[in-house]
Amino acid sequence: MTQQTWDEVGGLLPHDEFRAASEAIVANIEQVIEGKTATVRLALAVLLAEGHLLIEDVPGVGKTKLAKALARSIDCSVRRIQFTPDLLPSDVTGVSVYNQETHDFEFRPGAVFANLVVGDEINRASPKTQSALLECMEERQVTVDGVTYQLQTPFMVIATQNPIEMEGTYPLPEAQRDRFTARIAMGYPDAGAELAMLDGHGATDPLTELRPVSDAATVRQLIGHVRQVHVADAVKQYAIDLVTATREAPDLRLGASPRATLQLLRTARAVAALEGRDYALPDDLQALAVPVLAHRIIPTADAQLARRTTDAIVAELVHRLPLPTDRKRSPYDTRPGSGRGPFEPRRP
């Protein structure tokens, strides 16, 4: 049986089927992750946008649990890599081994040959090992000994790292960070969610009892549905303006790349679909600007001395940048006129 490659996805799903499938995945993950609905939905949006997720936060807030819960909610192949200083690139991508019986080399796939790859504490591996993920994250393929192997779809890397303890770690280079569609932080739960966690996690770990509510074929259909979400020209221009603002900001010495613009739009499509719309809004881009752009930029020395975070810089740029002028007509406006909102696709 042939494997389904990354560019072969399903067709358009009816809205009720898409909503039912996506909400089932979110509800399943929330059996493990208490009080973090927005974070869970963003993680699912990154999966449906065919991207990769970096979860960065202090120890003990559920970074790995979120990654595992998302992986277990989908009945597909999952591999976990514990990144350590002695991990080799061949442990990630695979290696060719000489077979004494056939007198030939045979390829033994590494951990990236799975639908969901969970990389725990990615910054503890050496830069050489970290770079083993560059090709597979961008091109959905792995090249070993001159032979290229295609990866399946869906394919997603969910990596975690601790930003506080830097001893014995190797910070991710810009090229590696740029391949992650979004960076999120779990944050501490509120009092009610923490109390519910004590009740639900006190005796047993709900992660061990979590069962899949979807499969790889369904996720491919969800991805195909997201690809059909309409993005108006005004929204595309607004995305370009947002990214351009990071390149011109005086507090930044490195702005976001064109890859960031593309992934910002892809994630906006996924968020719009999860919200029940078949078109993206500038509001989607505003909500996604910090998680999609902040980890790709580098502040100047003066900004670092002033303790200005990249999240705060991006949030300020979003606040200052004017919205598209077409937004004066709401997509929910029912007054006589064009019969559609400015960002909706033209109906046949």
C-alpha positions as CSV (number, residue, x, y, z in Angstrom):
1,M,0.0,0.0,0.0
2,T,1.4,3.4,-0.9
3,Q,1.8,6.1,1.6
4,Q,-0.2,9.3,1.4
5,T,2.3,12.1,0.8
6,W,2.1,15.6,2.2
7,D,0.4,17.3,-0.7
8,E,-2.4,14.7,-1.1
9,V,-5.3,15.8,1.1
10,G,-9.0,15.3,1.1
11,G,-11.6,17.5,-0.5
12,L,-14.0,20.1,1.0
13,L,-16.1,18.9,3.9
14,P,-19.6,20.1,4.8
15,H,-19.4,22.7,7.5
16,D,-21.3,20.6,10.1
17,E,-18.9,17.6,9.6
18,F,-15.9,19.9,9.9
19,R,-17.2,21.5,13.0
20,A,-18.1,18.1,14.6
21,A,-14.7,16.6,13.9
22,S,-12.7,19.6,15.1
23,E,-14.8,20.1,18.2
24,A,-14.4,16.4,19.1
25,I,-10.6,16.7,19.0
26,V,-10.7,19.9,21.1
27,A,-13.0,18.3,23.7
28,N,-10.9,15.2,23.9
29,I,-7.7,17.2,24.6
30,E,-9.5,19.2,27.2
31,Q,-10.0,16.0,29.2
32,V,-6.3,16.3,30.0
33,I,-5.6,20.1,29.7
34,E,-7.8,22.0,32.0
35,G,-8.9,25.6,31.4
36,K,-6.8,26.2,28.2
37,T,-9.4,26.2,25.4
38,A,-7.7,29.0,23.4
39,T,-4.3,27.3,23.6
40,V,-5.8,23.9,22.6
41,R,-7.7,25.4,19.6
42,L,-4.5,27.2,18.5
43,A,-2.6,24.0,18.6
44,L,-5.2,22.3,16.4
45,A,-5.2,25.3,14.1
46,V,-1.5,24.9,13.5
47,L,-2.0,21.2,12.7
48,L,-4.8,22.0,10.2
49,A,-2.6,24.8,8.7
50,E,0.1,22.1,8.0
51,G,2.5,23.8,10.3
52,H,4.6,23.0,13.4
53,L,4.2,24.1,17.0
54,L,6.8,25.3,19.5
55,I,5.6,25.2,23.1
56,E,7.8,27.3,25.4
57,D,7.1,27.7,29.1
58,V,8.4,26.9,32.6
59,P,8.4,23.3,33.8
60,G,5.3,21.6,35.1
61,V,2.6,23.6,33.2
62,G,1.6,20.8,30.8
63,K,3.7,21.4,27.7
64,T,4.4,17.7,26.9
65,K,0.9,16.8,28.1
66,L,-0.6,19.1,25.4
67,A,1.6,17.6,22.7
68,K,0.8,14.0,23.8
69,A,-2.9,14.7,24.2
70,L,-3.1,16.1,20.6
71,A,-1.2,13.1,19.3
72,R,-3.4,10.6,21.1
73,S,-6.6,12.3,20.0
74,I,-5.8,11.3,16.4
75,D,-5.4,7.6,15.5
76,C,-2.2,8.0,13.5
77,S,1.5,7.2,13.9
78,V,3.2,9.1,16.7
79,R,6.8,9.2,17.8
80,R,8.4,10.9,20.7
81,I,12.0,12.1,20.8
82,Q,13.7,13.1,24.1
83,F,16.3,15.6,23.0
84,T,19.5,15.2,24.9
85,P,23.1,16.4,24.2
86,D,24.2,12.9,23.0
87,L,21.3,12.5,20.5
88,L,22.6,12.1,16.9
89,P,21.0,13.3,13.7
90,S,20.6,9.7,12.5
91,D,18.4,9.1,15.5
92,V,16.0,11.6,14.1
93,T,16.2,11.0,10.4
94,G,17.3,7.4,10.1
95,V,20.4,5.6,9.0
96,S,21.5,3.2,6.3
97,V,22.7,-0.1,7.8
98,Y,24.6,-2.9,6.0
99,N,22.6,-6.1,5.8
100,Q,24.9,-9.2,6.0
101,E,22.3,-11.4,4.4
102,T,21.5,-9.3,1.3
103,H,25.0,-7.8,1.1
104,D,23.5,-4.4,0.6
105,F,22.6,-1.3,2.7
106,E,19.0,-0.9,3.9
107,F,17.4,2.2,5.3
108,R,16.0,2.1,8.8
109,P,13.7,5.1,9.3
110,G,14.2,7.5,12.2
111,A,11.7,9.1,14.5
112,V,10.5,11.7,12.0
113,F,8.7,9.0,10.0
114,A,5.5,9.5,11.8
115,N,2.4,11.7,11.4
116,L,3.0,13.6,14.7
117,V,6.5,13.9,16.1
118,V,6.8,15.1,19.7
119,G,10.2,16.6,20.5
120,D,10.7,17.1,24.2
121,E,13.1,19.8,25.3
122,I,14.4,20.4,21.8
123,N,17.0,23.0,23.0
124,R,18.9,20.3,24.9
125,A,20.2,18.7,21.7
126,S,23.3,20.0,19.8
127,P,22.8,22.3,16.8
128,K,23.9,19.5,14.6
129,T,21.0,17.3,15.8
130,Q,18.6,20.2,15.7
131,S,19.4,20.9,12.1
132,A,18.3,17.3,11.2
133,L,14.7,18.7,11.5
134,L,15.2,21.5,9.0
135,E,14.5,19.6,5.8
136,C,11.6,17.5,7.1
137,M,9.8,20.5,8.7
138,E,10.0,22.6,5.5
139,E,9.9,20.1,2.6
140,R,8.1,17.1,4.2
141,Q,10.9,14.9,3.1
142,V,14.2,13.4,4.5
143,T,17.4,12.8,2.5
144,V,19.8,10.2,3.7
145,D,22.9,9.1,1.7
146,G,21.6,10.9,-1.3
147,V,18.2,9.2,-1.3
148,T,15.0,11.2,-0.6
149,Y,12.1,9.7,1.3
150,Q,8.7,11.5,1.4
151,L,6.9,11.9,4.6
152,Q,3.2,11.2,5.1
153,T,0.4,13.7,5.8
154,P,-0.6,14.9,8.2
155,F,3.0,15.7,9.4
156,M,3.5,17.9,12.4
157,V,6.4,18.5,14.8
158,I,5.4,19.6,18.3
159,A,8.5,20.7,20.2
160,T,8.8,21.9,23.8
161,Q,11.5,23.9,25.5
162,N,12.1,25.6,28.9
163,P,13.1,29.3,28.5
164,I,14.2,29.7,32.1
165,E,16.9,27.0,32.6
166,M,19.6,27.7,29.9
167,E,22.5,25.8,31.4
168,G,23.4,22.9,29.2
169,T,21.1,24.0,26.4
170,Y,21.6,25.2,22.8
171,P,19.3,28.0,21.8
172,L,17.4,27.4,18.5
173,P,19.0,29.3,15.6
174,E,16.8,31.7,13.6
175,A,16.5,29.2,10.7
176,Q,15.0,26.6,13.1
177,R,12.7,29.0,14.8
178,D,11.4,30.3,11.5
179,R,10.1,26.8,10.6
180,F,7.8,26.7,13.6
181,T,4.5,28.2,12.5
182,A,3.6,29.4,16.0
183,R,5.1,29.6,19.5
184,I,2.7,29.4,22.4
185,A,3.1,29.5,26.2
186,M,0.8,27.4,28.4
187,G,0.8,29.7,31.4
188,Y,-0.4,28.9,34.9
189,P,-4.0,27.7,35.2
190,D,-6.5,29.7,37.2
191,A,-7.7,28.6,40.6
192,G,-10.8,26.8,39.3
193,A,-8.8,24.9,36.6
194,E,-6.1,23.9,39.0
195,L,-8.8,22.6,41.4
196,A,-10.4,20.6,38.6
197,M,-6.9,19.3,37.8
198,L,-6.4,18.1,41.4
199,D,-9.7,16.2,41.2
200,G,-9.1,14.7,37.8
201,H,-5.4,14.0,38.0
202,G,-5.0,13.3,41.7
203,A,-5.4,9.5,41.5
204,T,-4.8,8.6,37.9
205,D,-3.4,10.3,34.8
206,P,-6.2,10.9,32.3
207,L,-3.7,10.8,29.5
208,T,-3.3,7.1,29.9
209,E,-7.1,6.6,29.3
210,L,-7.4,9.0,26.4
211,R,-8.8,7.4,23.2
212,P,-8.6,8.7,19.6
213,V,-11.6,10.5,18.3
214,S,-10.2,11.0,14.8
215,D,-7.8,9.5,12.3
216,A,-5.2,10.5,9.7
217,A,-7.8,10.3,6.9
218,T,-10.2,12.6,8.7
219,V,-7.4,15.1,9.4
220,R,-6.4,15.1,5.8
221,Q,-10.0,16.0,4.9
222,L,-9.9,18.8,7.6
223,I,-6.7,20.1,6.0
224,G,-8.3,20.0,2.6
225,H,-11.3,22.0,3.9
226,V,-9.0,24.7,5.5
227,R,-7.2,25.1,2.1
228,Q,-10.5,26.2,0.6
229,V,-11.1,29.1,3.0
230,H,-11.3,32.4,1.1
231,V,-8.8,35.2,1.8
232,A,-9.7,38.5,0.3
233,D,-7.1,40.7,-1.3
234,A,-7.5,43.3,1.5
235,V,-6.7,40.6,4.1
236,K,-3.6,39.5,2.2
237,Q,-2.4,43.0,2.0
238,Y,-3.0,43.5,5.7
239,A,-0.8,40.4,6.4
240,I,2.0,41.8,4.2
241,D,1.7,45.1,6.1
242,L,2.0,43.4,9.4
243,V,5.1,41.5,8.4
244,T,6.6,44.6,6.7
245,A,6.1,46.5,10.0
246,T,8.4,44.1,11.8
247,R,11.1,44.7,9.2
248,E,10.9,48.4,9.6
249,A,10.4,48.6,13.4
250,P,13.3,50.6,15.1
251,D,13.3,48.2,18.0
252,L,14.0,45.1,15.8
253,R,17.3,44.2,14.0
254,L,15.6,41.2,12.3
255,G,12.0,41.2,11.1
256,A,9.8,38.4,10.0
257,S,10.5,36.5,6.8
258,P,8.2,35.9,3.8
259,R,7.6,32.4,5.2
260,A,6.0,34.1,8.2
261,T,3.6,35.9,5.9
262,L,2.6,32.6,4.3
263,Q,2.2,30.8,7.6
264,L,0.2,33.7,9.1
265,L,-2.3,33.4,6.3
266,R,-2.5,29.6,6.5
267,T,-3.1,29.7,10.2
268,A,-5.7,32.4,9.7
269,R,-7.5,30.1,7.3
270,A,-7.5,27.4,9.9
271,V,-8.8,29.7,12.7
272,A,-11.5,31.0,10.4
273,A,-12.6,27.4,9.7
274,L,-12.6,26.5,13.4
275,E,-14.8,29.5,14.0
276,G,-17.3,28.3,11.4
277,R,-16.4,30.7,8.6
278,D,-15.3,30.0,5.0
279,Y,-13.4,33.3,4.8
280,A,-10.7,34.9,6.9
281,L,-10.9,38.3,8.6
282,P,-8.2,40.9,9.6
283,D,-9.2,40.0,13.2
284,D,-7.8,36.6,12.7
285,L,-4.5,38.0,11.7
286,Q,-4.5,40.3,14.7
287,A,-5.1,37.5,17.1
288,L,-2.4,35.4,15.5
289,A,0.3,38.0,15.1
290,V,2.0,37.4,18.4
291,P,2.1,33.6,18.3
292,V,3.1,33.5,14.7
293,L,5.5,36.4,14.4
294,A,7.1,37.0,17.8
295,H,9.5,34.1,17.9
296,R,10.9,34.9,14.4
297,I,12.1,38.5,15.2
298,I,15.2,39.7,17.1
299,P,15.1,42.9,19.1
300,T,17.9,45.4,19.1
301,A,20.4,45.7,22.0
302,D,18.6,48.8,23.2
303,A,15.3,47.1,23.3
304,Q,16.8,44.2,25.2
305,L,18.3,46.5,27.7
306,A,14.8,48.1,28.1
307,R,13.5,44.6,28.7
308,R,11.1,44.9,25.8
309,T,9.9,41.4,24.8
310,T,9.2,40.4,21.2
311,D,5.6,39.7,22.2
312,A,5.2,43.3,23.4
313,I,6.8,44.7,20.3
314,V,4.5,42.7,17.9
315,A,1.4,43.6,20.0
316,E,2.3,47.3,19.7
317,L,2.8,47.0,15.9
318,V,-0.6,45.4,15.6
319,H,-2.2,48.2,17.7
320,R,-0.6,50.9,15.6
321,L,-1.2,49.4,12.1
322,P,-4.5,50.6,10.7
323,L,-7.0,48.0,9.6
324,P,-8.0,47.6,5.9
325,T,-10.4,50.3,4.9
326,D,-12.8,47.7,3.4
327,R,-13.5,46.6,7.0
328,K,-16.1,49.4,7.3
329,R,-18.7,46.9,6.0
330,S,-19.1,44.0,8.4
331,P,-19.4,40.5,7.0
332,Y,-22.5,40.2,9.1
333,D,-24.0,43.4,7.6
334,T,-27.5,42.5,6.1
335,R,-28.2,46.0,4.7
336,P,-29.0,46.1,0.9
337,G,-26.0,46.3,-1.2
338,S,-23.6,43.7,-2.5
339,G,-25.3,41.0,-0.5
340,R,-21.9,39.9,1.0
341,G,-19.3,41.1,3.4
342,P,-16.1,42.7,2.0
343,F,-14.0,39.6,2.9
344,E,-16.5,36.9,1.8
345,P,-16.0,35.1,-1.5
346,R,-18.3,35.9,-4.4
347,R,-21.1,33.4,-4.4
348,P,-22.1,31.8,-7.7
